[in-house]
Amino acid sequence: MALRCAQNLREFRKDSLKHYSADIVYELERAGESFKVQQQAGSLDQLRRCPGR
């Protein structure tokens, strides 16, 4: 089973705000009544720098 999702991360360091967006795909396998992550793959779609406040 494949699960696709978006991930957003904001990092504030040294008076600078960075915004990262990624498209992540998880390959899941059945483990009893739940699922386990078998593989994770992703690509960084966008890297945007925003001015610090």
C-alpha distance matrix in Angstrom:
0.0 3.8 6.7 10.1 13.4 17.1 19.2 23.0 25.4 29.2 31.5 35.3 37.4 41.1 41.6 38.8 35.6 32.6 29.5 26.3 23.3 20.0 16.8 13.9 10.3 8.3 5.9 5.2 6.5 8.5 12.1 14.4 14.1 12.1 9.3 10.3 9.8 9.7 10.7 12.1 13.7 16.0 19.2 22.2 23.1 26.4 28.9 31.7 34.8 36.5 40.1 40.9 42.9
3.8 0.0 3.8 6.6 10.1 13.6 15.9 19.7 22.3 26.0 28.4 32.2 34.4 38.0 38.4 35.4 32.3 29.2 26.1 22.7 19.7 16.3 13.0 10.4 6.8 5.7 4.6 6.1 8.9 11.5 14.7 17.3 16.8 14.2 11.1 11.4 9.7 9.9 9.5 9.8 10.7 12.6 15.6 18.6 19.3 22.6 25.3 28.0 31.1 33.0 36.6 37.5 39.6
6.7 3.8 0.0 3.8 6.7 10.4 12.7 16.5 19.2 22.9 25.5 29.2 31.6 35.2 35.4 32.6 29.3 26.4 23.2 20.1 17.0 14.0 10.9 8.3 5.6 5.1 6.4 7.4 10.8 13.0 15.7 18.2 17.0 14.0 11.2 11.6 9.8 11.2 10.5 9.6 10.6 11.6 14.5 16.9 17.5 20.5 23.0 25.5 28.5 30.1 33.7 34.4 36.4
10.1 6.6 3.8 0.0 3.8 7.2 10.1 13.7 16.7 20.3 23.1 26.8 29.3 32.8 32.8 29.8 26.4 23.5 20.1 17.0 13.7 10.7 7.4 5.8 4.4 6.3 8.8 10.7 14.3 16.7 19.3 21.8 20.7 17.5 14.7 14.7 12.3 13.6 12.0 9.9 9.6 9.4 11.7 13.8 14.0 16.9 19.7 22.0 25.2 26.8 30.5 31.5 33.5
13.4 10.1 6.7 3.8 0.0 3.8 6.7 10.2 13.3 16.9 19.8 23.4 26.1 29.7 29.5 26.6 23.1 20.3 16.9 14.1 10.8 8.6 6.2 5.4 6.4 8.3 11.6 13.1 16.8 19.0 21.0 23.5 22.1 18.7 16.2 16.1 13.7 15.6 13.8 11.1 10.8 9.5 11.3 12.5 12.5 14.9 17.3 19.3 22.3 23.6 27.2 28.1 30.0
17.1 13.6 10.4 7.2 3.8 0.0 3.8 6.8 10.2 13.6 16.7 20.2 23.0 26.4 26.1 23.0 19.6 16.8 13.2 10.6 7.3 5.8 4.8 6.0 8.7 11.1 14.7 16.4 20.2 22.5 24.3 26.9 25.4 21.9 19.4 19.0 16.3 18.3 16.0 12.7 11.8 9.4 10.1 10.2 9.9 11.6 13.9 15.7 18.6 19.9 23.5 24.4 26.4
19.2 15.9 12.7 10.1 6.7 3.8 0.0 3.8 6.7 10.3 13.2 16.8 19.5 23.0 22.9 20.0 16.6 13.9 10.7 8.1 5.7 5.2 6.4 7.0 10.4 12.2 16.0 17.6 21.3 23.6 24.9 27.6 26.2 22.6 20.2 19.2 16.5 18.6 16.3 12.8 12.2 9.6 10.2 9.4 10.1 11.0 12.3 14.0 16.4 17.7 21.1 21.7 23.7
23.0 19.7 16.5 13.7 10.2 6.8 3.8 0.0 3.8 6.8 10.1 13.5 16.5 19.9 19.4 16.6 13.0 10.6 7.3 5.8 4.7 6.6 9.1 10.5 14.1 15.9 19.7 21.3 25.0 27.2 28.3 30.9 29.5 25.8 23.6 22.6 19.9 22.1 19.8 16.1 15.3 12.4 12.1 10.1 10.4 9.9 10.4 11.3 13.3 14.2 17.5 18.0 19.9
25.4 22.3 19.2 16.7 13.3 10.2 6.7 3.8 0.0 3.8 6.6 10.1 12.9 16.5 16.3 13.7 10.4 8.2 5.9 5.1 6.5 8.6 11.8 12.7 16.4 17.9 21.6 23.1 26.7 28.9 29.6 32.3 31.1 27.3 25.1 23.7 21.0 23.2 20.9 17.2 16.6 13.8 13.5 11.0 12.1 10.9 10.1 10.7 11.8 12.7 15.7 15.6 17.7
29.2 26.0 22.9 20.3 16.9 13.6 10.3 6.8 3.8 0.0 3.8 6.7 10.0 13.3 12.8 10.3 6.9 5.7 4.6 6.4 8.9 11.8 15.2 16.4 20.1 21.6 25.4 26.9 30.4 32.5 33.1 35.7 34.4 30.7 28.6 27.3 24.6 26.9 24.5 20.8 20.2 17.2 16.5 13.5 14.3 12.2 10.4 9.8 9.8 9.9 12.4 12.0 14.0
31.5 28.4 25.5 23.1 19.8 16.7 13.2 10.1 6.6 3.8 0.0 3.8 6.4 10.0 10.1 8.0 5.7 5.1 6.5 8.3 11.6 14.1 17.7 18.7 22.3 23.7 27.3 28.8 32.2 34.4 34.7 37.4 36.4 32.6 30.5 28.8 26.1 28.2 25.7 22.2 21.6 18.8 18.0 15.0 16.3 14.0 11.4 10.9 9.8 10.2 11.8 10.7 13.1
35.3 32.2 29.2 26.8 23.4 20.2 16.8 13.5 10.1 6.7 3.8 0.0 3.8 6.9 6.7 5.6 4.5 6.4 9.0 11.5 14.9 17.8 21.4 22.4 26.1 27.4 31.1 32.5 35.8 37.9 38.0 40.7 39.6 35.9 33.9 32.2 29.7 31.8 29.4 25.9 25.4 22.6 21.6 18.4 19.5 16.8 13.9 12.5 10.3 9.8 10.1 8.0 10.1
37.4 34.4 31.6 29.3 26.1 23.0 19.5 16.5 12.9 10.0 6.4 3.8 0.0 3.8 5.6 5.4 6.7 8.3 11.6 13.7 17.4 19.9 23.6 24.5 28.1 29.3 32.9 34.4 37.6 39.8 39.8 42.6 41.7 38.0 36.0 33.9 31.3 33.1 30.7 27.3 26.7 24.1 23.0 19.8 21.3 18.6 15.3 14.3 11.6 11.6 11.3 9.0 11.3
41.1 38.0 35.2 32.8 29.7 26.4 23.0 19.9 16.5 13.3 10.0 6.9 3.8 0.0 3.8 5.5 8.5 10.7 14.3 16.7 20.5 23.1 26.9 28.0 31.6 33.0 36.5 38.1 41.2 43.6 43.5 46.3 45.5 41.8 39.7 37.6 34.9 36.7 34.2 30.8 30.0 27.4 26.0 22.7 24.0 21.1 17.5 16.1 12.8 12.6 11.1 8.5 10.7
41.6 38.4 35.4 32.8 29.5 26.1 22.9 19.4 16.3 12.8 10.1 6.7 5.6 3.8 0.0 3.8 6.8 10.0 13.4 16.5 20.1 23.2 26.9 28.4 32.1 33.7 37.3 38.9 42.2 44.5 44.6 47.3 46.2 42.5 40.6 38.8 36.1 38.1 35.5 32.0 31.1 28.1 26.6 23.1 23.8 20.6 17.1 15.0 11.5 10.2 8.1 5.0 6.9
38.8 35.4 32.6 29.8 26.6 23.0 20.0 16.6 13.7 10.3 8.0 5.6 5.4 5.5 3.8 0.0 3.8 6.5 10.1 13.1 16.7 19.8 23.6 25.3 29.1 30.9 34.5 36.3 39.8 42.2 42.6 45.4 44.3 40.6 38.4 36.6 33.8 35.5 32.8 29.2 28.0 24.9 23.1 19.5 20.1 16.8 13.4 11.2 7.8 7.1 6.0 4.4 7.9
35.6 32.3 29.3 26.4 23.1 19.6 16.6 13.0 10.4 6.9 5.7 4.5 6.7 8.5 6.8 3.8 0.0 3.8 6.7 10.1 13.5 16.8 20.4 22.2 26.0 27.9 31.6 33.4 36.9 39.2 39.8 42.5 41.2 37.5 35.4 33.8 31.1 33.0 30.3 26.7 25.5 22.3 20.7 17.1 17.5 14.3 11.2 9.0 6.3 5.3 6.2 5.5 8.4
32.6 29.2 26.4 23.5 20.3 16.8 13.9 10.6 8.2 5.7 5.1 6.4 8.3 10.7 10.0 6.5 3.8 0.0 3.8 6.6 10.2 13.4 17.1 19.0 22.8 24.8 28.5 30.5 34.0 36.6 37.3 40.2 39.1 35.4 33.0 31.3 28.3 30.0 27.2 23.4 22.0 18.7 16.9 13.3 13.8 10.8 7.6 6.2 4.7 5.9 8.4 8.9 12.1
29.5 26.1 23.2 20.1 16.9 13.2 10.7 7.3 5.9 4.6 6.5 9.0 11.6 14.3 13.4 10.1 6.7 3.8 0.0 3.8 6.8 10.3 13.8 16.0 19.8 22.0 25.8 27.8 31.4 33.9 34.9 37.7 36.5 32.8 30.4 29.0 26.0 27.8 24.9 21.2 19.6 16.2 14.5 11.0 11.1 8.2 6.1 5.2 6.1 7.3 10.7 11.7 14.3
26.3 22.7 20.1 17.0 14.1 10.6 8.1 5.8 5.1 6.4 8.3 11.5 13.7 16.7 16.5 13.1 10.1 6.6 3.8 0.0 3.8 6.7 10.4 12.5 16.3 18.6 22.3 24.5 28.1 30.8 32.0 34.9 33.9 30.2 27.5 26.0 22.8 24.3 21.4 17.6 15.9 12.4 10.8 7.4 8.1 6.2 5.0 6.6 8.7 10.8 14.2 15.3 18.1
23.3 19.7 17.0 13.7 10.8 7.3 5.7 4.7 6.5 8.9 11.6 14.9 17.4 20.5 20.1 16.7 13.5 10.2 6.8 3.8 0.0 3.8 7.1 9.7 13.4 16.1 19.8 22.1 25.8 28.4 29.9 32.8 31.7 28.0 25.4 24.1 21.0 22.5 19.6 15.8 13.9 10.4 8.9 6.2 5.9 5.4 6.7 8.6 11.6 13.4 17.1 18.4 20.9
20.0 16.3 14.0 10.7 8.6 5.8 5.2 6.6 8.6 11.8 14.1 17.8 19.9 23.1 23.2 19.8 16.8 13.4 10.3 6.7 3.8 0.0 3.8 6.2 9.9 12.7 16.2 18.8 22.5 25.4 27.0 30.1 29.2 25.5 22.6 21.2 17.9 19.1 16.0 12.3 10.2 6.7 5.7 4.4 5.2 7.0 9.1 11.8 14.8 17.0 20.6 21.9 24.5
16.8 13.0 10.9 7.4 6.2 4.8 6.4 9.1 11.8 15.2 17.7 21.4 23.6 26.9 26.9 23.6 20.4 17.1 13.8 10.4 7.1 3.8 0.0 3.8 6.9 10.3 13.5 16.3 20.0 22.9 24.9 27.9 27.0 23.5 20.5 19.4 16.2 17.2 14.2 10.8 8.6 5.5 5.6 6.6 6.7 9.6 12.4 15.1 18.4 20.4 24.1 25.5 28.0
13.9 10.4 8.3 5.8 5.4 6.0 7.0 10.5 12.7 16.4 18.7 22.4 24.5 28.0 28.4 25.3 22.2 19.0 16.0 12.5 9.7 6.2 3.8 0.0 3.8 6.6 10.1 12.7 16.5 19.4 21.3 24.4 23.7 20.2 17.0 15.7 12.4 13.4 10.6 7.2 5.9 4.2 6.7 8.7 10.0 12.9 15.1 17.9 20.9 23.0 26.6 27.5 29.9
10.3 6.8 5.6 4.4 6.4 8.7 10.4 14.1 16.4 20.1 22.3 26.1 28.1 31.6 32.1 29.1 26.0 22.8 19.8 16.3 13.4 9.9 6.9 3.8 0.0 3.8 6.7 9.6 13.3 16.3 18.6 21.7 21.3 17.9 14.5 13.5 10.3 10.8 8.3 5.9 5.3 6.0 9.1 11.9 13.1 16.3 18.7 21.6 24.7 26.8 30.4 31.3 33.7
8.3 5.7 5.1 6.3 8.3 11.1 12.2 15.9 17.9 21.6 23.7 27.4 29.3 33.0 33.7 30.9 27.9 24.8 22.0 18.6 16.1 12.7 10.3 6.6 3.8 0.0 3.8 6.1 9.8 12.9 14.9 18.1 17.9 14.5 11.0 9.7 6.5 7.5 5.8 4.6 6.5 8.6 12.2 14.9 16.5 19.5 21.5 24.4 27.2 29.2 32.7 33.3 35.5
5.9 4.6 6.4 8.8 11.6 14.7 16.0 19.7 21.6 25.4 27.3 31.1 32.9 36.5 37.3 34.5 31.6 28.5 25.8 22.3 19.8 16.2 13.5 10.1 6.7 3.8 0.0 3.8 6.9 10.4 12.8 16.1 16.4 13.4 9.7 8.5 6.0 5.4 5.0 6.4 8.4 11.3 14.8 18.0 19.6 22.8 24.9 28.0 30.8 32.9 36.4 37.0 39.3
5.2 6.1 7.4 10.7 13.1 16.4 17.6 21.3 23.1 26.9 28.8 32.5 34.4 38.1 38.9 36.3 33.4 30.5 27.8 24.5 22.1 18.8 16.3 12.7 9.6 6.1 3.8 0.0 3.8 6.8 9.2 12.4 12.6 9.7 6.0 5.5 4.7 5.3 7.2 9.0 11.8 14.5 18.1 21.0 22.6 25.6 27.6 30.5 33.2 35.0 38.4 38.7 40.8
6.5 8.9 10.8 14.3 16.8 20.2 21.3 25.0 26.7 30.4 32.2 35.8 37.6 41.2 42.2 39.8 36.9 34.0 31.4 28.1 25.8 22.5 20.0 16.5 13.3 9.8 6.9 3.8 0.0 3.8 6.4 9.6 10.7 8.6 5.4 5.4 6.5 6.2 9.3 12.0 14.9 18.0 21.6 24.6 26.3 29.3 31.3 34.2 36.8 38.7 42.0 42.2 44.3
8.5 11.5 13.0 16.7 19.0 22.5 23.6 27.2 28.9 32.5 34.4 37.9 39.8 43.6 44.5 42.2 39.2 36.6 33.9 30.8 28.4 25.4 22.9 19.4 16.3 12.9 10.4 6.8 3.8 0.0 3.8 6.1 7.2 6.1 4.5 6.4 9.1 9.6 12.9 15.4 18.4 21.3 24.9 27.8 29.3 32.3 34.2 36.9 39.5 41.1 44.4 44.5 46.3
12.1 14.7 15.7 19.3 21.0 24.3 24.9 28.3 29.6 33.1 34.7 38.0 39.8 43.5 44.6 42.6 39.8 37.3 34.9 32.0 29.9 27.0 24.9 21.3 18.6 14.9 12.8 9.2 6.4 3.8 0.0 3.8 6.1 5.3 5.0 6.1 9.7 10.6 14.2 16.8 20.2 23.1 26.8 29.4 31.3 34.0 35.6 38.3 40.6 42.1 45.2 45.0 46.7
14.4 17.3 18.2 21.8 23.5 26.9 27.6 30.9 32.3 35.7 37.4 40.7 42.6 46.3 47.3 45.4 42.5 40.2 37.7 34.9 32.8 30.1 27.9 24.4 21.7 18.1 16.1 12.4 9.6 6.1 3.8 0.0 3.8 5.6 7.5 9.6 13.3 14.3 17.9 20.3 23.7 26.5 30.2 32.7 34.4 37.1 38.8 41.2 43.5 44.9 48.0 47.6 49.1
14.1 16.8 17.0 20.7 22.1 25.4 26.2 29.5 31.1 34.4 36.4 39.6 41.7 45.5 46.2 44.3 41.2 39.1 36.5 33.9 31.7 29.2 27.0 23.7 21.3 17.9 16.4 12.6 10.7 7.2 6.1 3.8 0.0 3.8 7.1 10.3 13.8 15.6 18.9 20.7 24.0 26.3 29.9 32.2 33.6 36.2 37.9 40.1 42.4 43.5 46.6 46.2 47.5
12.1 14.2 14.0 17.5 18.7 21.9 22.6 25.8 27.3 30.7 32.6 35.9 38.0 41.8 42.5 40.6 37.5 35.4 32.8 30.2 28.0 25.5 23.5 20.2 17.9 14.5 13.4 9.7 8.6 6.1 5.3 5.6 3.8 0.0 3.8 7.0 10.4 12.7 15.7 17.2 20.5 22.8 26.4 28.6 30.1 32.5 34.2 36.4 38.7 39.8 42.9 42.6 44.0
9.3 11.1 11.2 14.7 16.2 19.4 20.2 23.6 25.1 28.6 30.5 33.9 36.0 39.7 40.6 38.4 35.4 33.0 30.4 27.5 25.4 22.6 20.5 17.0 14.5 11.0 9.7 6.0 5.4 4.5 5.0 7.5 7.1 3.8 0.0 3.8 6.8 9.0 11.9 13.6 16.9 19.3 23.0 25.4 27.0 29.6 31.3 33.8 36.2 37.6 40.8 40.6 42.3
10.3 11.4 11.6 14.7 16.1 19.0 19.2 22.6 23.7 27.3 28.8 32.2 33.9 37.6 38.8 36.6 33.8 31.3 29.0 26.0 24.1 21.2 19.4 15.7 13.5 9.7 8.5 5.5 5.4 6.4 6.1 9.6 10.3 7.0 3.8 0.0 3.8 6.1 9.2 11.1 14.7 17.4 21.1 23.5 25.6 28.2 29.6 32.3 34.6 36.2 39.3 39.2 41.0
9.8 9.7 9.8 12.3 13.7 16.3 16.5 19.9 21.0 24.6 26.1 29.7 31.3 34.9 36.1 33.8 31.1 28.3 26.0 22.8 21.0 17.9 16.2 12.4 10.3 6.5 6.0 4.7 6.5 9.1 9.7 13.3 13.8 10.4 6.8 3.8 0.0 3.8 5.7 7.3 10.9 13.7 17.5 19.9 22.2 24.8 26.2 29.1 31.4 33.3 36.5 36.4 38.6
9.7 9.9 11.2 13.6 15.6 18.3 18.6 22.1 23.2 26.9 28.2 31.8 33.1 36.7 38.1 35.5 33.0 30.0 27.8 24.3 22.5 19.1 17.2 13.4 10.8 7.5 5.4 5.3 6.2 9.6 10.6 14.3 15.6 12.7 9.0 6.1 3.8 0.0 3.8 7.1 10.4 13.8 17.5 20.4 22.8 25.7 27.2 30.4 32.8 35.0 38.2 38.4 40.8
10.7 9.5 10.5 12.0 13.8 16.0 16.3 19.8 20.9 24.5 25.7 29.4 30.7 34.2 35.5 32.8 30.3 27.2 24.9 21.4 19.6 16.0 14.2 10.6 8.3 5.8 5.0 7.2 9.3 12.9 14.2 17.9 18.9 15.7 11.9 9.2 5.7 3.8 0.0 3.8 6.7 10.3 13.9 16.9 19.4 22.3 23.9 27.2 29.7 32.1 35.4 35.8 38.4
12.1 9.8 9.6 9.9 11.1 12.7 12.8 16.1 17.2 20.8 22.2 25.9 27.3 30.8 32.0 29.2 26.7 23.4 21.2 17.6 15.8 12.3 10.8 7.2 5.9 4.6 6.4 9.0 12.0 15.4 16.8 20.3 20.7 17.2 13.6 11.1 7.3 7.1 3.8 0.0 3.8 6.8 10.5 13.3 15.8 18.6 20.2 23.4 25.9 28.3 31.6 32.1 34.7
13.7 10.7 10.6 9.6 10.8 11.8 12.2 15.3 16.6 20.2 21.6 25.4 26.7 30.0 31.1 28.0 25.5 22.0 19.6 15.9 13.9 10.2 8.6 5.9 5.3 6.5 8.4 11.8 14.9 18.4 20.2 23.7 24.0 20.5 16.9 14.7 10.9 10.4 6.7 3.8 0.0 3.8 7.2 10.4 12.8 15.9 17.7 21.1 23.9 26.6 30.0 30.9 33.6
16.0 12.6 11.6 9.4 9.5 9.4 9.6 12.4 13.8 17.2 18.8 22.6 24.1 27.4 28.1 24.9 22.3 18.7 16.2 12.4 10.4 6.7 5.5 4.2 6.0 8.6 11.3 14.5 18.0 21.3 23.1 26.5 26.3 22.8 19.3 17.4 13.7 13.8 10.3 6.8 3.8 0.0 3.8 6.8 9.1 12.1 14.1 17.4 20.4 23.0 26.5 27.6 30.4
19.2 15.6 14.5 11.7 11.3 10.1 10.2 12.1 13.5 16.5 18.0 21.6 23.0 26.0 26.6 23.1 20.7 16.9 14.5 10.8 8.9 5.7 5.6 6.7 9.1 12.2 14.8 18.1 21.6 24.9 26.8 30.2 29.9 26.4 23.0 21.1 17.5 17.5 13.9 10.5 7.2 3.8 0.0 3.8 6.0 9.1 11.2 14.7 17.8 20.7 24.2 25.7 28.7
22.2 18.6 16.9 13.8 12.5 10.2 9.4 10.1 11.0 13.5 15.0 18.4 19.8 22.7 23.1 19.5 17.1 13.3 11.0 7.4 6.2 4.4 6.6 8.7 11.9 14.9 18.0 21.0 24.6 27.8 29.4 32.7 32.2 28.6 25.4 23.5 19.9 20.4 16.9 13.3 10.4 6.8 3.8 0.0 3.8 5.8 7.5 11.0 14.1 17.0 20.5 22.1 25.2
23.1 19.3 17.5 14.0 12.5 9.9 10.1 10.4 12.1 14.3 16.3 19.5 21.3 24.0 23.8 20.1 17.5 13.8 11.1 8.1 5.9 5.2 6.7 10.0 13.1 16.5 19.6 22.6 26.3 29.3 31.3 34.4 33.6 30.1 27.0 25.6 22.2 22.8 19.4 15.8 12.8 9.1 6.0 3.8 0.0 3.7 7.1 10.0 13.6 16.3 19.9 22.0 24.9
26.4 22.6 20.5 16.9 14.9 11.6 11.0 9.9 10.9 12.2 14.0 16.8 18.6 21.1 20.6 16.8 14.3 10.8 8.2 6.2 5.4 7.0 9.6 12.9 16.3 19.5 22.8 25.6 29.3 32.3 34.0 37.1 36.2 32.5 29.6 28.2 24.8 25.7 22.3 18.6 15.9 12.1 9.1 5.8 3.7 0.0 3.8 6.3 10.0 12.7 16.3 18.6 21.5
28.9 25.3 23.0 19.7 17.3 13.9 12.3 10.4 10.1 10.4 11.4 13.9 15.3 17.5 17.1 13.4 11.2 7.6 6.1 5.0 6.7 9.1 12.4 15.1 18.7 21.5 24.9 27.6 31.3 34.2 35.6 38.8 37.9 34.2 31.3 29.6 26.2 27.2 23.9 20.2 17.7 14.1 11.2 7.5 7.1 3.8 0.0 3.8 6.8 10.0 13.4 15.5 18.7
31.7 28.0 25.5 22.0 19.3 15.7 14.0 11.3 10.7 9.8 10.9 12.5 14.3 16.1 15.0 11.2 9.0 6.2 5.2 6.6 8.6 11.8 15.1 17.9 21.6 24.4 28.0 30.5 34.2 36.9 38.3 41.2 40.1 36.4 33.8 32.3 29.1 30.4 27.2 23.4 21.1 17.4 14.7 11.0 10.0 6.3 3.8 0.0 3.8 6.5 10.0 12.5 15.6
34.8 31.1 28.5 25.2 22.3 18.6 16.4 13.3 11.8 9.8 9.8 10.3 11.6 12.8 11.5 7.8 6.3 4.7 6.1 8.7 11.6 14.8 18.4 20.9 24.7 27.2 30.8 33.2 36.8 39.5 40.6 43.5 42.4 38.7 36.2 34.6 31.4 32.8 29.7 25.9 23.9 20.4 17.8 14.1 13.6 10.0 6.8 3.8 0.0 3.8 6.6 9.1 12.4
36.5 33.0 30.1 26.8 23.6 19.9 17.7 14.2 12.7 9.9 10.2 9.8 11.6 12.6 10.2 7.1 5.3 5.9 7.3 10.8 13.4 17.0 20.4 23.0 26.8 29.2 32.9 35.0 38.7 41.1 42.1 44.9 43.5 39.8 37.6 36.2 33.3 35.0 32.1 28.3 26.6 23.0 20.7 17.0 16.3 12.7 10.0 6.5 3.8 0.0 3.8 6.5 9.3
40.1 36.6 33.7 30.5 27.2 23.5 21.1 17.5 15.7 12.4 11.8 10.1 11.3 11.1 8.1 6.0 6.2 8.4 10.7 14.2 17.1 20.6 24.1 26.6 30.4 32.7 36.4 38.4 42.0 44.4 45.2 48.0 46.6 42.9 40.8 39.3 36.5 38.2 35.4 31.6 30.0 26.5 24.2 20.5 19.9 16.3 13.4 10.0 6.6 3.8 0.0 3.8 6.6
40.9 37.5 34.4 31.5 28.1 24.4 21.7 18.0 15.6 12.0 10.7 8.0 9.0 8.5 5.0 4.4 5.5 8.9 11.7 15.3 18.4 21.9 25.5 27.5 31.3 33.3 37.0 38.7 42.2 44.5 45.0 47.6 46.2 42.6 40.6 39.2 36.4 38.4 35.8 32.1 30.9 27.6 25.7 22.1 22.0 18.6 15.5 12.5 9.1 6.5 3.8 0.0 3.8
42.9 39.6 36.4 33.5 30.0 26.4 23.7 19.9 17.7 14.0 13.1 10.1 11.3 10.7 6.9 7.9 8.4 12.1 14.3 18.1 20.9 24.5 28.0 29.9 33.7 35.5 39.3 40.8 44.3 46.3 46.7 49.1 47.5 44.0 42.3 41.0 38.6 40.8 38.4 34.7 33.6 30.4 28.7 25.2 24.9 21.5 18.7 15.6 12.4 9.3 6.6 3.8 0.0
